[in-house]
Amino acid sequence: MVELQDLSSLQTLSRRTVLQLFGFGTVAAGVGYSRFSKPQPAIHNQDALVLPPAPNRDLKAVVVGGGLAGLAAAYELSQRGVAVTLLERSPQLGGKVASWPIQVGDDHFMMEHGFHGFFPQYYNLFGLVEELNIRQNFKSLDYYSLVYKAGYEPEVFRPSHSAFPWNIVDLAISSPNRLKWGINLTKLKHLQVFREITGFRNPQSFERLDNISVAEWVEKDFPKGLYDLYFLPFAKSSLNAPDALSAGELMQFFHFYFFGNPEGLAFNGTCQDMGRCLVDPMVAAIKAQGGQVLTGANVSNITWQDQKITQVTYQQGSIEANPIPFWVDRNPLLSTDTVEYFGAGDRVYSLPVGSTEALSLSCTHQGCTVQRTVDTTDVGFACPCHGAVYDQTGKVMGGPAREDLTRYRLLDRQSDQVQLVAMVPADHQAVAETLEADYYVLAADIPGIKHLFSLSEGEVEAQTAAQVAQLQVADPFAVARFWFDRDFDWQHSLFASLSGYRLTDSITLYHRIQDDYIAWAERTGGSVVELHAYCYKEKEFPTQEAVLATFESELYEVVPELREATMLHKQLVNQKNFAGFPPGSFSDRPSTATATSNLMFAGDWVKMPFPCGLMERAISSGLLAANTILKQEGAQRRPLYSVNPEGVLKV
């Protein structure tokens, strides 16, 4: 074997020579496709028999959660003749791809939870896109850049039709940092790393690597360049920090997005917000088949009998004026001797010590978390995003907000958790509705799933409840979008990953991607830039004010020309509800099918039987939940697709 750092003439070498240098000769000869023949997607559990397309009896299904997972389950079931009712507690559908209206000066835009890239190996997602005839809602962004603050030249990934080993060869030839990878396959640890990243296999890879974090795995004798260039940025793009991410889960992530992927890393964006481009067409298709889709629907009770769900009770109303009790964790980073804070991200509650009343700190204007002021005036809270101010009781005193902060009553306390309920006026009391169904699909995010199980009454199936209880969320995620009065030169992809900054992990140029923003930029000469922080540490950035200030500072490092521009508007979205995949979580992670025969799970947090990630994981889990029901009813399952489920060098 030859150490890669010594290959000074690599740029001029042929692919055959590079393969020999890596020791790929026998591997290349043994793969089942040629350099010029793209591997086809793998099919998961296709039915061997031709079965009826729909169940042979009338069925009802309740889907709780209107993100991509819940929408996919409701869509597939509704197309098969199942009477579906979908309940979503938020005003908007879509979950992590939801969008909502905002106003910037005299202009109106749709805001989102951040830019999402639609990669070509999202086979199941794009299968729905084709069925809905909405391909025109997506546009190719041609290539994908990974830009480093210091030490490395930008990496560029383009469309490909080659899987391993040819994609590695192409990367080695095209990478300007190839001499800095630091791989030496004569070292045992380096060889082990190479075998793991090219030989993913479920469950064997998890059995070897699930009990250690990525940070622990790379701590000793790991190729530094490989970590800096690829492992660190791609690990964080899973929305999990390296110190809290299972090394086994990262191998699945790498396999799906790169080593087992014959499509390359170029991707699509949406021509408008994802609500209009993807969510609304899915909802329309569900309704066209008679399905009900209800927003602002807060589940208040799940009734169990004989270890099965028998009914779900819900009430309709806003999230903040929700008359249903909920539990929330204490935030030790914000709490003081006089005031305790509970929650995180954009759901934070203030509770003075000794008080029985708490205050929601979600600004009623556009959702930022307000900050307690230190003035001696009557002002108690101020919004760091748009300047709304409230007094100590939460009453609006100025700025763009029109409604007071929501007040809550303390019902109970257990250790570092409190149970709160909104203090809803008597004339706002909602009427409870009860739904009975043959099947129930719970497709909320992890905090939502735990909340739903806390509302359960009756004989809850113990194994399922235990699996839900051990689920964990990842570190917080934040998005800041900025409007400026001028444009700037940019030589990288319109969405680019960033590495080496304290907070910022990516940048998106919205004024060059989505049509409404393009039109605004052409009319005004301005620009709209979005920064992401995939999984920041709350200890380092305990408040949204600190997050927003750091985003602004780092934006001027990334785009120095904007220092001279005038910022016209800013939006901050801050959540702590993304799925966590910590070490040791694989074995007990719940699957789509549960021990309860009429209960299925769906979401990007469930254990999947084939490689997938992020939006494709959510969509696939929803379709898999529908397939589980169809199989039990003797109907044809939908074929599901993925990349080759195992790496070429599987061990």
Residue pairs with C-beta under 8 A, 6 or more apart in sequence:
1 23
1 184
1 185
1 186
2 21
3 183
3 184
3 186
4 10
4 178
4 179
4 181
4 182
4 183
4 184
5 179
5 180
5 181
5 182
5 184
7 13
7 21
7 178
7 179
8 179
10 18
10 172
10 173
10 178
10 179
11 173
11 178
13 21
13 173
15 35
15 166
15 169
15 173
18 24
18 169
18 172
18 173
19 25
19 27
19 28
19 165
19 169
22 165
22 168
22 169
22 172
22 185
23 185
24 165
24 168
24 169
27 165
27 648
27 649
28 165
28 166
30 648
31 164
31 165
31 648
32 39
33 39
33 163
35 162
35 166
36 161
38 161
38 162
38 262
39 163
39 262
39 643
39 644
41 121
41 123
41 641
41 642
41 643
42 610
42 641
42 642
42 643
42 644
42 645
43 639
43 640
43 641
44 609
44 610
44 639
44 640
44 641
44 642
44 645
45 609
45 627
45 637
45 640
46 637
46 639
47 636
47 637
50 636
51 634
51 635
51 636
51 637
52 634
52 635
52 636
53 80
53 635
53 636
54 80
54 81
54 82
54 635
55 80
55 81
55 82
55 630
55 633
55 634
55 635
56 633
56 634
56 635
57 633
58 83
59 81
59 82
59 83
59 438
59 439
59 629
59 633
60 82
60 83
60 84
60 85
60 436
60 437
60 438
60 439
61 74
61 77
61 82
61 83
61 84
61 85
61 437
61 438
61 439
61 440
61 441
61 629
62 84
62 85
62 86
62 87
62 312
62 435
62 437
62 439
62 440
62 441
63 70
63 73
63 74
63 77
63 84
63 85
63 86
63 87
63 440
63 441
63 443
63 602
64 70
64 86
64 87
64 299
64 312
64 440
64 441
64 442
64 443
64 444
64 452
65 87
65 88
65 95
65 441
65 442
65 443
65 444
65 445
65 448
65 602
65 603
66 86
66 87
66 88
66 90
66 93
66 94
66 95
66 293
66 295
66 443
67 94
67 95
67 96
67 97
67 98
67 443
67 444
67 445
67 603
67 618
68 94
68 95
68 96
68 97
68 125
68 615
68 618
68 619
68 622
69 95
69 443
69 602
69 603
69 604
69 618
69 619
69 621
69 622
69 625
70 86
70 88
70 95
70 441
70 443
70 444
70 602
70 622
71 86
71 93
71 94
71 279
71 282
71 283
71 286
71 622
72 128
72 282
72 602
72 618
72 619
72 620
72 621
72 622
72 623
72 626
73 441
73 443
73 600
73 602
73 622
73 623
73 625
73 626
74 84
74 86
74 286
74 291
74 293
74 441
74 622
75 128
75 282
75 285
75 286
75 622
76 622
76 623
76 626
76 627
76 638
77 84
77 626
77 629
78 84
78 285
78 286
78 289
78 290
78 291
79 285
79 289
80 626
80 630
80 635
81 289
82 439
82 629
83 290
83 291
84 286
84 289
84 291
84 292
85 291
85 292
85 294
85 435
85 437
86 286
86 291
86 292
86 293
86 294
87 294
87 297
87 299
87 312
87 314
88 293
88 294
88 295
88 296
88 297
89 296
89 297
89 298
89 299
89 319
89 322
89 448
90 98
90 295
90 296
90 319
91 100
91 295
91 296
91 318
91 319
92 98
92 99
92 100
92 275
92 295
93 275
93 279
93 283
93 293
93 295
94 274
94 275
94 278
94 279
95 445
95 618
96 113
96 116
96 445
96 575
96 578
96 618
97 112
97 113
97 116
97 274
97 275
97 278
97 279
97 615
98 112
98 113
98 274
98 275
98 279
99 110
99 111
99 112
99 273
99 274
99 275
99 276
99 279
100 110
100 111
100 275
101 108
101 109
101 110
101 111
102 108
102 109
102 110
102 111
102 366
102 571
103 109
104 483
104 568
104 569
105 568
105 569
107 520
109 516
109 517
109 520
110 272
110 273
110 275
110 276
110 516
111 273
111 366
111 481
111 571
111 573
112 273
112 274
112 275
112 573
113 479
113 573
113 575
114 477
114 479
114 508
114 530
114 532
114 573
115 269
115 495
115 506
115 508
115 510
115 513
115 530
115 532
116 274
116 614
116 615
117 141
117 144
117 267
117 268
117 269
117 495
118 125
118 126
118 138
118 267
118 268
118 269
118 270
118 615
119 257
119 261
119 263
119 265
119 267
119 268
119 616
120 126
120 159
120 263
120 264
120 266
120 267
120 268
121 256
121 257
121 261
121 262
121 263
121 616
121 642
121 643
122 615
122 616
122 619
123 616
123 641
123 642
124 612
124 616
124 619
124 620
124 623
124 640
124 641
124 642
125 615
125 616
125 619
125 620
127 641
128 282
128 619
129 135
129 137
129 138
129 278
132 281
132 282
132 285
134 277
134 278
134 281
136 271
137 270
137 271
137 272
137 276
137 277
137 278
137 281
138 268
138 269
138 270
138 271
138 277
139 268
139 269
139 270
139 271
139 513
140 266
140 267
140 268
141 266
141 267
141 268
141 269
141 493
141 494
141 495
141 513
142 158
142 266
142 493
143 156
143 157
143 158
143 159
143 266
143 493
144 156
144 157
144 158
144 265
144 266
144 267
144 493
144 495
144 496
144 497
145 154
145 155
145 156
145 157
145 492
145 493
145 496
145 497
146 154
146 155
146 156
146 157
146 229
146 233
146 496
146 497
146 499
147 154
147 492
147 496
147 497
147 498
147 499
147 558
148 154
148 228
148 229
148 498
148 499
148 500
149 498
149 499
149 500
149 501
149 557
150 500
151 228
151 500
152 177
152 180
152 225
152 228
152 229
153 176
153 177
154 176
154 492
154 496
155 175
155 176
155 177
155 229
156 174
156 493
157 264
157 265
157 266
158 264
158 265
158 266
159 263
159 264
159 266
160 167
160 170
160 262
160 263
160 264
160 265
161 262
161 263
161 264
162 170
162 262
163 259
163 260
163 261
163 262
163 643
163 644
163 648
164 198
164 259
164 260
164 647
164 648
164 649
165 198
165 648
167 258
167 259
167 261
167 262
167 264
168 198
168 259
171 178
172 178
175 181
177 225
177 229
180 225
180 229
181 223
181 225
181 226
181 229
182 223
182 224
182 225
182 226
183 190
183 194
183 223
183 225
183 226
184 190
184 223
185 191
185 194
187 221
189 220
189 221
189 222
190 221
190 222
190 223
193 222
193 223
193 226
194 649
195 649
195 651
196 205
196 208
196 209
196 251
197 251
197 254
197 255
197 259
197 647
198 259
198 647
198 648
198 649
199 205
199 646
199 647
199 648
199 649
199 650
199 651
200 251
200 252
200 254
200 255
200 259
200 260
200 611
200 646
200 647
200 650
201 646
201 647
201 650
201 651
202 252
202 609
202 611
202 645
202 646
203 586
204 650
204 651
205 248
205 251
205 252
206 246
206 248
206 249
206 252
206 586
206 587
207 248
208 248
209 217
209 246
209 247
209 248
209 251
210 246
210 247
210 248
210 249
210 583
210 584
210 585
210 586
210 587
211 246
211 583
211 584
212 246
212 247
212 583
213 242
213 243
213 244
213 245
213 246
213 247
213 582
213 583
214 231
214 235
214 242
214 243
214 245
214 246
214 247
214 250
215 242
215 243
216 247
216 583
217 247
218 227
218 231
218 242
228 499
231 242
231 250
232 242
232 499
233 497
233 498
233 499
233 505
234 250
234 253
234 254
234 257
234 258
235 241
235 242
235 245
235 250
235 253
236 242
236 505
236 534
236 535
237 497
237 505
237 506
237 534
238 245
238 249
238 250
238 253
238 534
238 581
238 613
238 614
239 474
239 477
239 534
239 535
239 578
239 579
239 614
240 249
240 474
240 475
240 535
240 578
240 580
240 581
240 582
241 474
241 475
241 535
241 537
244 474
244 475
244 535
244 580
244 582
245 581
245 582
245 583
246 581
246 582
246 583
246 584
246 585
246 586
247 583
248 586
249 581
249 586
252 611
252 613
253 613
255 261
255 611
255 643
255 647
256 611
256 612
256 613
256 642
256 643
257 265
257 613
258 265
259 647
260 611
260 643
260 644
260 645
260 646
260 647
261 643
262 643
267 495
269 494
269 495
269 513
269 514
270 277
270 278
270 514
271 277
271 514
271 515
272 514
272 515
272 516
273 514
273 516
283 293
286 293
287 293
294 314
294 316
296 316
296 317
296 318
296 319
297 314
297 315
297 316
298 314
298 315
298 316
298 317
298 319
298 322
298 323
298 324
298 430
299 312
299 313
299 314
299 324
299 452
299 455
300 313
300 314
300 315
300 324
300 432
300 455
301 312
301 313
301 455
301 456
301 457
302 309
302 311
302 312
302 313
302 452
302 453
302 455
302 456
302 457
303 309
303 310
303 311
303 312
303 313
303 456
303 457
303 458
304 310
304 456
304 457
304 458
304 459
304 460
304 461
305 458
305 459
306 459
307 459
307 460
307 461
307 595
307 596
308 461
308 596
308 597
308 598
308 599
309 440
309 596
309 598
309 599
310 436
310 458
311 434
311 435
311 436
311 437
312 434
312 435
312 437
312 440
313 432
313 433
313 434
313 435
314 432
314 433
314 435
315 322
315 323
315 324
315 430
315 431
315 432
315 433
316 430
316 433
317 323
317 424
317 428
317 430
320 360
320 362
320 364
320 406
320 422
321 406
321 422
321 424
321 428
322 422
322 424
323 421
323 422
323 424
323 429
323 430
324 421
324 455
325 411
325 419
325 420
325 421
326 419
326 420
326 421
326 451
326 454
327 417
327 418
327 419
327 451
327 454
328 342
328 343
328 347
328 349
328 417
328 418
328 420
329 342
329 343
329 344
329 416
329 417
330 340
330 341
330 342
330 416
330 417
330 418
331 341
331 342
331 343
331 344
331 348
331 538
332 416
333 538
333 539
333 542
334 341
334 348
334 542
334 543
335 341
337 353
338 352
338 353
339 350
339 351
339 352
339 353
339 372
340 350
340 351
340 352
340 353
341 348
341 349
341 350
341 351
341 361
342 348
342 349
342 351
342 358
342 418
342 420
343 349
344 476
344 538
344 576
345 369
345 476
345 477
345 574
345 575
345 576
345 577
346 362
346 367
346 368
346 369
346 544
346 573
346 574
346 575
347 360
347 362
347 576
348 360
348 361
348 362
348 369
349 358
349 359
349 360
349 361
349 408
349 420
350 358
350 359
350 361
350 372
351 357
351 358
351 359
351 410
351 418
355 410
356 409
356 410
357 407
357 408
357 409
357 410
357 423
358 407
358 408
358 409
358 410
358 418
358 420
359 393
359 394
359 405
359 406
359 407
359 408
360 394
360 405
360 406
360 407
360 408
361 369
361 370
361 381
361 405
362 368
362 369
362 370
362 405
362 406
363 369
363 370
363 383
363 385
363 386
363 388
363 401
363 405
364 388
364 396
364 401
364 402
364 403
364 404
364 405
364 406
365 383
365 385
365 386
365 388
365 399
365 400
365 401
365 402
366 385
366 386
366 400
366 571
367 573
368 383
368 384
368 385
368 386
368 544
368 572
368 574
369 384
369 543
369 544
369 574
370 381
370 382
370 383
370 384
370 388
370 390
370 405
371 381
371 382
371 383
371 384
371 543
371 544
371 545
372 380
372 381
373 379
373 380
373 381
373 382
373 389
378 391
378 392
378 397
379 389
379 390
379 391
379 397
380 390
380 391
380 392
380 393
380 394
381 389
381 390
381 391
381 392
381 394
381 405
382 388
382 389
382 390
383 389
383 399
383 401
384 543
384 544
384 545
384 548
384 572
385 544
385 548
385 570
385 571
385 572
386 399
386 400
387 398
387 399
387 400
388 396
388 398
388 399
388 400
388 401
389 396
389 397
389 398
389 399
390 396
390 397
390 401
390 404
390 405
391 397
393 404
393 407
394 404
394 405
394 406
394 407
395 404
395 405
396 402
396 403
396 404
406 422
406 423
407 422
407 423
408 420
408 421
408 422
408 423
409 420
409 421
409 422
409 423
410 418
410 419
410 420
411 418
411 419
411 420
411 421
412 418
412 419
413 419
437 598
438 598
439 598
439 599
439 600
439 629
440 598
440 599
440 600
441 599
441 600
441 601
441 602
441 622
441 625
441 626
441 629
442 449
442 452
442 599
442 600
442 601
442 602
443 601
443 602
443 603
443 621
443 622
443 625
444 451
444 452
444 603
445 473
445 577
445 578
445 579
445 603
445 605
446 471
446 472
446 473
446 577
446 579
446 580
446 603
446 605
447 473
447 577
448 577
449 468
449 471
449 601
449 603
449 605
450 468
450 469
450 471
453 460
453 465
453 468
453 469
456 465
461 594
461 595
461 596
461 599
463 595
464 590
464 594
464 595
464 596
464 599
466 588
467 588
467 589
467 590
468 590
470 585
470 588
471 579
471 580
471 585
471 589
471 590
471 605
472 580
472 582
472 585
473 576
473 577
473 578
473 579
473 580
474 535
474 576
474 578
474 579
474 580
474 581
475 535
475 536
475 537
475 538
475 576
476 533
476 535
476 536
476 538
476 574
476 575
476 576
477 532
477 533
477 534
477 535
477 536
477 574
477 575
477 576
477 578
478 503
478 532
478 533
478 536
478 544
478 547
478 551
478 572
478 573
478 574
478 575
479 530
479 531
479 532
479 533
479 571
479 572
479 573
479 574
480 530
480 531
480 547
480 548
480 551
480 552
480 570
480 571
480 572
480 573
481 510
481 528
481 529
481 530
481 570
481 571
482 528
482 529
482 530
482 531
482 552
482 555
482 567
482 569
482 570
483 526
483 527
483 528
483 567
483 568
483 569
483 570
484 526
484 527
484 528
484 529
484 562
484 565
484 566
484 567
484 568
485 524
485 525
485 526
485 565
485 566
485 568
486 525
486 526
486 527
486 561
486 562
486 564
486 565
486 566
487 511
487 521
487 525
487 526
487 527
488 527
488 559
488 561
488 562
488 565
489 561
490 509
490 559
494 508
494 509
494 512
494 513
495 506
495 507
495 508
495 509
495 513
496 506
496 507
497 505
497 506
498 504
498 505
498 506
498 507
498 558
499 505
501 554
501 557
501 558
502 540
502 550
502 554
503 533
503 536
503 541
503 547
503 550
503 551
503 554
504 531
504 532
504 533
504 550
504 551
504 554
504 555
504 558
505 532
505 533
505 534
506 531
506 532
506 534
507 529
507 530
507 531
507 532
507 555
507 558
507 559
508 529
508 530
508 531
508 532
509 527
509 528
509 529
510 517
510 528
510 529
510 530
511 517
511 518
511 520
511 521
511 526
511 527
511 528
511 529
512 518
512 521
517 528
520 526
520 528
521 527
521 528
526 568
527 562
527 565
529 555
529 559
529 562
531 551
531 554
531 555
533 547
533 551
535 578
536 547
541 547
541 550
544 572
544 574
547 572
547 574
548 570
548 572
551 572
552 567
552 570
555 562
556 562
556 563
579 603
579 604
579 605
586 607
589 605
589 606
589 607
590 601
590 606
590 607
591 601
591 606
591 607
591 608
591 609
592 600
592 601
592 602
592 606
592 608
592 621
592 624
592 625
592 628
593 600
593 628
594 600
594 601
597 632
600 625
600 628
600 629
601 621
601 625
602 618
602 621
602 622
602 624
602 625
603 618
603 621
604 613
604 614
604 615
604 617
604 618
604 621
606 621
608 617
608 620
608 621
608 624
609 624
610 620
610 640
610 642
610 645
611 642
611 643
611 645
612 620
612 642
620 640
620 642
623 638
623 640
624 640
626 638
627 637
627 638
627 640
630 636
630 637
630 638
631 637
